[in-house]
Amino acid sequence: MIRLLMGAKGTGKSKTLISWISEAVNTEEGSVVCIVKDDRYNYSVEHSARLINSQEFSIKGAKELYGFLCGVISMNFDVSHIFIDSITTVMKSSVADIDDVLPYLEKLSEQFSINFTVIVSGDKNDATDSMKKYLS
């Protein structure tokens, strides 16, 4: 499953993300991984979720994000959910570039039975047709 949460800055996406991470940690059997753009969630996300600060890595574009995700999955085969906060910042790209990463997320989700939740800063009206089917 892939779920996109899209909204303008200040619309409560971070609060929703923290709630969804907590729910996943408490209900899912596998490991929960959160890829974030900085250290802001260190004290607000449950300690059993694995936080990865994307600034420590040079991820540019969909292919590099896919490779990074493959590395995360290969190091821990019981990953059940991967949250990606501020994906455009993580990939150093634009909202339109999210279309390039969706096929990779679909492939990983199907192959390894992993749920993906992706947070996008931007107006829902800017969502492409590919993105719209995943919007929450």
N, CA, C and O atoms as a DFTB+ gen file, in Angstrom:
544 C
 N C O
     1  1       0.837      -1.176       0.000
     2  2       0.000       0.000       0.000
     3  2       0.888       1.247       0.000
     4  3       1.910       1.308       0.684
     5  1       0.481       2.201      -0.759
     6  2       1.154       3.498      -0.786
     7  2       0.111       4.544      -0.430
     8  3      -0.998       4.543      -0.963
     9  1       0.483       5.434       0.478
    10  2      -0.423       6.511       0.893
    11  2       0.352       7.819       0.843
    12  3       1.448       7.927       1.393
    13  1      -0.229       8.809       0.177
    14  2       0.357      10.150       0.129
    15  2      -0.484      11.096       0.963
    16  3      -1.709      11.135       0.846
    17  1       0.194      11.856       1.807
    18  2      -0.454      12.930       2.548
    19  2       0.130      14.222       2.010
    20  3       1.322      14.492       2.159
    21  1      -0.717      15.008       1.390
    22  2      -0.256      16.228       0.735
    23  2      -1.011      17.423       1.288
    24  3      -2.226      17.377       1.481
    25  1      -0.269      18.490       1.538
    26  2      -0.894      19.706       2.025
    27  2       0.137      20.813       2.135
    28  3       1.342      20.566       2.180
    29  1      -0.357      22.018       2.177
    30  2       0.525      23.182       2.298
    31  2       1.176      23.210       3.673
    32  3       0.719      22.554       4.609
    33  1       2.242      23.974       3.776
    34  2       2.939      24.124       5.048
    35  2       1.963      24.666       6.097
    36  3       1.193      25.588       5.829
    37  1       2.011      24.076       7.295
    38  2       1.161      24.540       8.376
    39  2      -0.215      23.916       8.423
    40  3      -1.081      24.396       9.153
    41  1      -0.442      22.848       7.657
    42  2      -1.769      22.230       7.630
    43  2      -1.882      21.004       8.539
    44  3      -2.896      20.307       8.505
    45  1      -0.856      20.734       9.349
    46  2      -0.927      19.640      10.305
    47  2      -0.401      18.307       9.817
    48  3      -0.710      17.270      10.403
    49  1       0.386      18.314       8.759
    50  2       0.930      17.063       8.237
    51  2       1.855      16.379       9.240
    52  3       1.811      15.158       9.384
    53  1       2.681      17.140       9.925
    54  2       3.625      16.557      10.885
    55  2       2.892      15.897      12.047
    56  3       3.266      14.806      12.475
    57  1       1.876      16.533      12.548
    58  2       1.090      15.974      13.646
    59  2       0.413      14.670      13.198
    60  3       0.382      13.689      13.942
    61  1      -0.119      14.674      11.993
    62  2      -0.741      13.469      11.437
    63  2       0.296      12.372      11.259
    64  3       0.034      11.211      11.571
    65  1       1.471      12.733      10.760
    66  2       2.547      11.765      10.563
    67  2       2.926      11.090      11.886
    68  3       3.051       9.867      11.944
    69  1       3.103      11.866      12.924
    70  2       3.470      11.321      14.231
    71  2       2.395      10.354      14.726
    72  3       2.710       9.304      15.287
    73  1       1.155      10.702      14.520
    74  2       0.045       9.833      14.919
    75  2       0.062       8.524      14.129
    76  3      -0.121       7.451      14.706
    77  1       0.280       8.604      12.820
    78  2       0.310       7.411      11.977
    79  2       1.502       6.516      12.324
    80  3       1.378       5.291      12.307
    81  1       2.645       7.111      12.638
    82  2       3.817       6.323      13.034
    83  2       3.515       5.575      14.327
    84  3       3.813       4.386      14.447
    85  1       2.930       6.266      15.286
    86  2       2.573       5.638      16.561
    87  2       1.611       4.476      16.341
    88  3       1.772       3.408      16.932
    89  1       0.631       4.686      15.504
    90  2      -0.336       3.625      15.199
    91  2       0.363       2.424      14.563
    92  3       0.089       1.282      14.931
    93  1       1.262       2.674      13.615
    94  2       1.981       1.586      12.947
    95  2       2.846       0.812      13.934
    96  3       2.873      -0.419      13.910
    97  1       3.547       1.527      14.795
    98  2       4.413       0.882      15.794
    99  2       3.586      -0.029      16.699
   100  3       4.029      -1.117      17.066
   101  1       2.399       0.416      17.051
   102  2       1.572      -0.332      18.000
   103  2       0.730      -1.439      17.377
   104  3       0.242      -2.312      18.095
   105  1       0.548      -1.423      16.063
   106  2      -0.346      -2.408      15.448
   107  2       0.330      -3.339      14.450
   108  3      -0.191      -4.424      14.189
   109  1       1.446      -2.965      13.894
   110  2       2.077      -3.779      12.862
   111  2       3.100      -4.731      13.468
   112  3       3.727      -4.425      14.482
   113  1       3.257      -5.875      12.842
   114  2       4.167      -6.914      13.318
   115  2       5.631      -6.577      13.057
   116  3       6.491      -6.910      13.872
   117  1       5.924      -5.931      11.948
   118  2       7.304      -5.684      11.558
   119  2       7.853      -4.363      12.066
   120  3       7.235      -3.666      12.870
   121  1       9.037      -4.048      11.565
   122  2       9.723      -2.810      11.943
   123  2       9.163      -1.615      11.181
   124  3       8.752      -1.734      10.027
   125  1       9.153      -0.474      11.837
   126  2       8.694       0.782      11.244
   127  2       9.917       1.676      11.055
   128  3      10.690       1.898      11.987
   129  1      10.076       2.182       9.840
   130  2      11.214       3.035       9.496
   131  2      10.679       4.397       9.087
   132  3       9.691       4.487       8.358
   133  1      11.331       5.461       9.555
   134  2      10.933       6.824       9.209
   135  2      12.134       7.542       8.611
   136  3      13.157       7.717       9.271
   137  1      12.002       7.951       7.374
   138  2      13.052       8.711       6.715
   139  2      12.610      10.167       6.762
   140  3      11.579      10.539       6.202
   141  1      13.411      10.981       7.442
   142  2      13.052      12.373       7.688
   143  2      14.168      13.295       7.225
   144  3      15.294      12.853       6.995
   145  1      13.855      14.567       7.090
   146  2      14.832      15.520       6.556
   147  2      15.760      16.115       7.603
   148  3      16.749      16.761       7.258
   149  1      15.450      15.903       8.883
   150  2      16.279      16.462       9.950
   151  2      15.988      15.714      11.252
   152  3      15.389      14.638      11.232
   153  1      16.408      16.278      12.369
   154  2      16.247      15.609      13.664
   155  2      15.006      16.036      14.437
   156  3      14.912      15.760      15.632
   157  1      14.067      16.691      13.800
   158  2      12.939      17.263      14.528
   159  2      12.033      16.244      15.222
   160  3      11.332      16.599      16.171
   161  1      12.032      15.002      14.776
   162  2      11.141      13.994      15.365
   163  2      11.814      13.119      16.418
   164  3      11.199      12.173      16.910
   165  1      13.046      13.411      16.769
   166  2      13.788      12.562      17.701
   167  2      13.064      12.332      19.025
   168  3      13.202      11.262      19.618
   169  1      12.309      13.296      19.494
   170  2      11.641      13.172      20.786
   171  2      10.130      12.993      20.682
   172  3       9.469      12.784      21.699
   173  1       9.578      13.069      19.491
   174  2       8.128      12.961      19.349
   175  2       7.678      11.640      18.726
   176  3       6.489      11.321      18.739
   177  1       8.617      10.877      18.184
   178  2       8.285       9.582      17.586
   179  2       8.724       8.491      18.554
   180  3       9.783       8.587      19.174
   181  1       7.905       7.461      18.676
   182  2       8.224       6.361      19.582
   183  2       9.598       5.790      19.277
   184  3       9.986       5.650      18.117
   185  1      10.324       5.462      20.335
   186  2      11.712       5.017      20.187
   187  2      11.864       3.707      19.421
   188  3      12.948       3.422      18.912
   189  1      10.811       2.909      19.328
   190  2      10.918       1.650      18.598
   191  2      10.879       1.850      17.079
   192  3      11.210       0.931      16.329
   193  1      10.485       3.025      16.625
   194  2      10.544       3.329      15.189
   195  2      11.965       3.753      14.852
   196  3      12.594       4.496      15.606
   197  1      12.464       3.284      13.732
   198  2      13.823       3.607      13.301
   199  2      13.793       4.924      12.539
   200  3      13.193       5.007      11.468
   201  1      14.439       5.963      13.089
   202  2      14.524       7.267      12.441
   203  2      15.813       7.350      11.637
   204  3      16.890       7.041      12.146
   205  1      15.699       7.769      10.381
   206  2      16.866       7.960       9.531
   207  2      16.855       9.398       9.039
   208  3      15.909       9.827       8.378
   209  1      17.904      10.142       9.359
   210  2      18.038      11.526       8.919
   211  2      18.625      11.516       7.508
   212  3      19.785      11.153       7.316
   213  1      17.828      11.910       6.536
   214  2      18.264      11.848       5.136
   215  2      19.389      12.826       4.810
   216  3      20.066      12.667       3.794
   217  1      19.601      13.839       5.659
   218  2      20.686      14.794       5.412
   219  2      22.055      14.143       5.552
   220  3      23.051      14.671       5.058
   221  1      22.106      13.007       6.219
   222  2      23.374      12.300       6.382
   223  2      23.774      11.539       5.119
   224  3      24.873      10.990       5.041
   225  1      22.884      11.512       4.140
   226  2      23.117      10.785       2.900
   227  2      22.862      11.731       1.732
   228  3      22.115      12.700       1.868
   229  1      23.461      11.463       0.620
   230  2      23.277      12.316      -0.558
   231  2      22.288      11.646      -1.501
   232  3      22.673      10.952      -2.442
   233  1      21.010      11.868      -1.231
   234  2      19.953      11.268      -2.046
   235  2      19.452      12.325      -3.008
   236  3      18.925      13.356      -2.592
   237  1      19.618      12.067      -4.293
   238  2      19.156      13.014      -5.307
   239  2      18.355      12.268      -6.361
   240  3      18.918      11.543      -7.181
   241  1      17.068      12.443      -6.339
   242  2      16.216      11.853      -7.354
   243  2      15.665      10.486      -6.991
   244  3      16.006       9.894      -5.967
   245  1      14.798      10.011      -7.877
   246  2      14.056       8.775      -7.646
   247  2      14.955       7.543      -7.611
   248  3      14.774       6.676      -6.756
   249  1      15.917       7.449      -8.521
   250  2      16.777       6.264      -8.574
   251  2      17.627       6.136      -7.316
   252  3      17.803       5.034      -6.797
   253  1      18.150       7.240      -6.830
   254  2      18.958       7.184      -5.611
   255  2      18.095       6.868      -4.393
   256  3      18.535       6.152      -3.492
   257  1      16.874       7.394      -4.358
   258  2      15.979       7.062      -3.257
   259  2      15.638       5.575      -3.298
   260  3      15.597       4.917      -2.258
   261  1      15.395       5.046      -4.490
   262  2      15.110       3.621      -4.640
   263  2      16.285       2.788      -4.118
   264  3      16.078       1.830      -3.374
   265  1      17.493       3.136      -4.495
   266  2      18.674       2.422      -4.011
   267  2      18.800       2.501      -2.506
   268  3      19.139       1.517      -1.848
   269  1      18.525       3.674      -1.964
   270  2      18.579       3.862      -0.511
   271  2      17.550       2.973       0.180
   272  3      17.860       2.309       1.170
   273  1      16.322       2.961      -0.345
   274  2      15.267       2.126       0.231
   275  2      15.625       0.642       0.151
   276  3      15.360      -0.114       1.086
   277  1      16.223       0.228      -0.958
   278  2      16.657      -1.168      -1.089
   279  2      17.684      -1.503      -0.013
   280  3      17.654      -2.598       0.549
   281  1      18.580      -0.583       0.275
   282  2      19.561      -0.793       1.331
   283  2      18.914      -0.917       2.692
   284  3      19.295      -1.773       3.490
   285  1      17.936      -0.068       2.963
   286  2      17.214      -0.131       4.244
   287  2      16.515      -1.479       4.383
   288  3      16.574      -2.113       5.437
   289  1      15.857      -1.909       3.319
   290  2      15.111      -3.171       3.354
   291  2      16.065      -4.359       3.481
   292  3      15.779      -5.314       4.202
   293  1      17.188      -4.296       2.783
   294  2      18.116      -5.431       2.814
   295  2      18.767      -5.612       4.180
   296  3      19.181      -6.720       4.520
   297  1      18.863      -4.561       4.955
   298  2      19.466      -4.659       6.285
   299  2      18.471      -5.138       7.336
   300  3      18.869      -5.503       8.442
   301  1      17.182      -5.142       7.002
   302  2      16.171      -5.525       7.968
   303  2      14.963      -6.065       7.208
   304  3      14.113      -5.293       6.764
   305  1      14.885      -7.374       7.057
   306  2      13.838      -7.971       6.235
   307  2      12.460      -7.977       6.875
   308  3      11.501      -8.420       6.242
   309  1      12.329      -7.502       8.105
   310  2      10.994      -7.483       8.701
   311  2      10.372      -6.086       8.681
   312  3       9.465      -5.802       9.464
   313  1      10.851      -5.217       7.796
   314  2      10.255      -3.879       7.672
   315  2       8.823      -4.025       7.166
   316  3       8.580      -4.660       6.140
   317  1       7.884      -3.434       7.893
   318  2       6.480      -3.495       7.491
   319  2       5.973      -2.156       6.967
   320  3       5.008      -2.110       6.204
   321  1       6.627      -1.057       7.379
   322  2       6.133       0.269       6.992
   323  2       7.312       1.231       6.909
   324  3       8.152       1.279       7.808
   325  1       7.365       1.988       5.832
   326  2       8.360       3.039       5.685
   327  2       7.622       4.357       5.489
   328  3       6.820       4.509       4.567
   329  1       7.907       5.298       6.367
   330  2       7.369       6.647       6.273
   331  2       8.461       7.538       5.691
   332  3       9.619       7.463       6.103
   333  1       8.089       8.380       4.735
   334  2       9.041       9.336       4.171
   335  2       8.441      10.726       4.344
   336  3       7.442      11.064       3.708
   337  1       9.055      11.524       5.204
   338  2       8.577      12.882       5.454
   339  2       9.263      13.845       4.489
   340  3      10.459      13.725       4.225
   341  1       8.510      14.782       3.977
   342  2       9.059      15.820       3.081
   343  2       9.869      15.209       1.954
   344  3      11.057      15.495       1.801
   345  1       9.220      14.371       1.170
   346  2       9.934      13.615       0.144
   347  2      10.657      14.516      -0.864
   348  3      11.707      14.136      -1.381
   349  1      10.118      15.687      -1.146
   350  2      10.806      16.558      -2.098
   351  2      12.124      17.064      -1.531
   352  3      13.080      17.272      -2.277
   353  1      12.183      17.265      -0.219
   354  2      13.434      17.667       0.424
   355  2      14.395      16.482       0.486
   356  3      15.590      16.635       0.237
   357  1      13.877      15.312       0.814
   358  2      14.708      14.112       0.886
   359  2      15.355      13.835      -0.471
   360  3      16.545      13.528      -0.538
   361  1      14.571      13.942      -1.562
   362  2      15.082      13.659      -2.911
   363  2      15.716      14.880      -3.573
   364  3      16.287      14.776      -4.659
   365  1      15.615      16.030      -2.920
   366  2      16.106      17.279      -3.505
   367  2      15.499      17.480      -4.898
   368  3      16.206      17.631      -5.895
   369  1      14.171      17.475      -4.925
   370  2      13.444      17.557      -6.192
   371  2      12.144      18.335      -6.011
   372  3      11.921      18.967      -4.978
   373  1      11.301      18.279      -7.023
   374  2      10.027      19.000      -6.989
   375  2       8.862      18.022      -6.856
   376  3       9.050      16.808      -6.939
   377  1       7.672      18.551      -6.652
   378  2       6.470      17.729      -6.537
   379  2       6.272      16.898      -7.805
   380  3       5.870      15.738      -7.717
   381  1       6.542      17.454      -8.956
   382  2       6.373      16.725     -10.217
   383  2       7.272      15.486     -10.286
   384  3       6.928      14.510     -10.953
   385  1       8.410      15.518      -9.608
   386  2       9.345      14.393      -9.643
   387  2       8.861      13.187      -8.831
   388  3       9.436      12.103      -8.931
   389  1       7.830      13.364      -8.047
   390  2       7.299      12.252      -7.265
   391  2       6.764      11.165      -8.186
   392  3       6.792       9.986      -7.833
   393  1       6.279      11.547      -9.359
   394  2       5.823      10.554     -10.343
   395  2       6.927       9.558     -10.681
   396  3       6.643       8.395     -10.972
   397  1       8.178      10.001     -10.646
   398  2       9.302       9.122     -10.977
   399  2       9.555       8.071      -9.901
   400  3      10.048       6.985     -10.207
   401  1       9.229       8.375      -8.655
   402  2       9.503       7.443      -7.554
   403  2       8.342       6.484      -7.299
   404  3       8.552       5.415      -6.726
   405  1       7.138       6.833      -7.703
   406  2       5.980       5.981      -7.428
   407  2       6.121       4.560      -7.980
   408  3       5.776       3.616      -7.268
   409  1       6.610       4.356      -9.209
   410  2       6.780       2.968      -9.677
   411  2       7.755       2.162      -8.812
   412  3       7.561       0.962      -8.618
   413  1       8.791       2.807      -8.296
   414  2       9.729       2.124      -7.405
   415  2       9.056       1.735      -6.095
   416  3       9.258       0.633      -5.587
   417  1       8.253       2.650      -5.553
   418  2       7.537       2.342      -4.313
   419  2       6.550       1.204      -4.529
   420  3       6.416       0.319      -3.684
   421  1       5.857       1.231      -5.670
   422  2       4.911       0.159      -5.988
   423  2       5.630      -1.186      -6.054
   424  3       5.149      -2.182      -5.515
   425  1       6.781      -1.207      -6.717
   426  2       7.555      -2.444      -6.860
   427  2       7.985      -2.978      -5.495
   428  3       7.811      -4.162      -5.207
   429  1       8.542      -2.114      -4.660
   430  2       8.996      -2.536      -3.339
   431  2       7.833      -2.974      -2.455
   432  3       7.947      -3.943      -1.704
   433  1       6.722      -2.263      -2.545
   434  2       5.545      -2.593      -1.753
   435  2       5.037      -3.990      -2.100
   436  3       4.720      -4.780      -1.211
   437  1       4.962      -4.286      -3.389
   438  2       4.486      -5.596      -3.827
   439  2       5.487      -6.698      -3.507
   440  3       5.109      -7.758      -3.010
   441  1       6.751      -6.455      -3.788
   442  2       7.774      -7.482      -3.626
   443  2       8.014      -7.858      -2.165
   444  3       8.221      -9.030      -1.851
   445  1       7.987      -6.858      -1.263
   446  2       8.341      -7.109       0.126
   447  2       7.184      -6.889       1.105
   448  3       7.388      -6.942       2.317
   449  1       5.980      -6.646       0.598
   450  2       4.793      -6.406       1.434
   451  2       5.027      -5.286       2.444
   452  3       4.760      -5.432       3.637
   453  1       5.532      -4.173       1.935
   454  2       5.821      -3.012       2.768
   455  2       4.819      -1.913       2.454
   456  3       4.516      -1.646       1.291
   457  1       4.311      -1.281       3.499
   458  2       3.462      -0.107       3.337
   459  2       4.350       1.129       3.292
   460  3       5.330       1.230       4.029
   461  1       3.999       2.066       2.422
   462  2       4.713       3.333       2.327
   463  2       3.741       4.462       2.609
   464  3       2.634       4.491       2.071
   465  1       4.159       5.389       3.454
   466  2       3.415       6.618       3.676
   467  2       4.372       7.753       3.368
   468  3       5.451       7.852       3.952
   469  1       3.963       8.608       2.442
   470  2       4.826       9.677       1.951
   471  2       4.152      11.023       2.214
   472  3       2.983      11.226       1.886
   473  1       4.921      11.940       2.818
   474  2       4.414      13.274       3.111
   475  2       4.955      14.235       2.064
   476  3       6.157      14.284       1.802
   477  1       4.035      15.004       1.467
   478  2       4.387      15.944       0.403
   479  2       3.914      17.335       0.794
   480  3       2.734      17.545       1.074
   481  1       4.844      18.283       0.812
   482  2       4.460      19.679       1.055
   483  2       4.087      20.302      -0.275
   484  3       4.913      20.430      -1.179
   485  1       2.843      20.682      -0.372
   486  2       2.357      21.299      -1.599
   487  2       0.846      21.232      -1.656
   488  3       0.214      20.463      -0.932
   489  1       0.292      22.026      -2.501
   490  2      -1.154      22.085      -2.677
   491  2      -1.652      20.810      -3.346
   492  3      -1.064      20.352      -4.325
   493  1      -2.737      20.233      -2.820
   494  2      -3.308      19.020      -3.418
   495  2      -3.694      19.236      -4.879
   496  3      -3.730      18.286      -5.660
   497  1      -3.978      20.470      -5.244
   498  2      -4.329      20.765      -6.636
   499  2      -3.146      20.570      -7.583
   500  3      -3.332      20.451      -8.794
   501  1      -1.926      20.538      -7.030
   502  2      -0.733      20.323      -7.841
   503  2      -0.414      18.839      -8.028
   504  3       0.537      18.492      -8.729
   505  1      -1.195      17.975      -7.411
   506  2      -0.961      16.530      -7.528
   507  2      -1.215      16.083      -8.960
   508  3      -2.189      16.492      -9.593
   509  1      -0.325      15.240      -9.456
   510  2      -0.485      14.684     -10.804
   511  2      -1.512      13.562     -10.751
   512  3      -1.919      13.131      -9.672
   513  1      -1.927      13.092     -11.922
   514  2      -2.885      11.993     -11.969
   515  2      -2.331      10.745     -11.286
   516  3      -3.071      10.027     -10.613
   517  1      -1.047      10.484     -11.452
   518  2      -0.420       9.321     -10.804
   519  2      -0.494       9.438      -9.291
   520  3      -0.697       8.440      -8.599
   521  1      -0.331      10.639      -8.775
   522  2      -0.328      10.863      -7.331
   523  2      -1.738      10.792      -6.750
   524  3      -1.920      10.343      -5.618
   525  1      -2.713      11.224      -7.501
   526  2      -4.080      11.341      -6.975
   527  2      -4.648      10.023      -6.462
   528  3      -5.441      10.022      -5.521
   529  1      -4.254       8.896      -7.066
   530  2      -4.819       7.616      -6.622
   531  2      -4.288       7.193      -5.260
   532  3      -4.840       6.281      -4.644
   533  1      -3.237       7.831      -4.782
   534  2      -2.653       7.493      -3.483
   535  2      -2.956       8.520      -2.387
   536  3      -2.592       8.305      -1.231
   537  1      -3.609       9.620      -2.729
   538  2      -3.853      10.689      -1.755
   539  2      -4.790      10.241      -0.650
   540  3      -5.791       9.567      -0.894
   541  1      -4.445      10.627       0.569
   542  2      -5.303      10.352       1.741
   543  2      -6.142      11.567       2.034
   544  3      -6.935      11.557       2.975
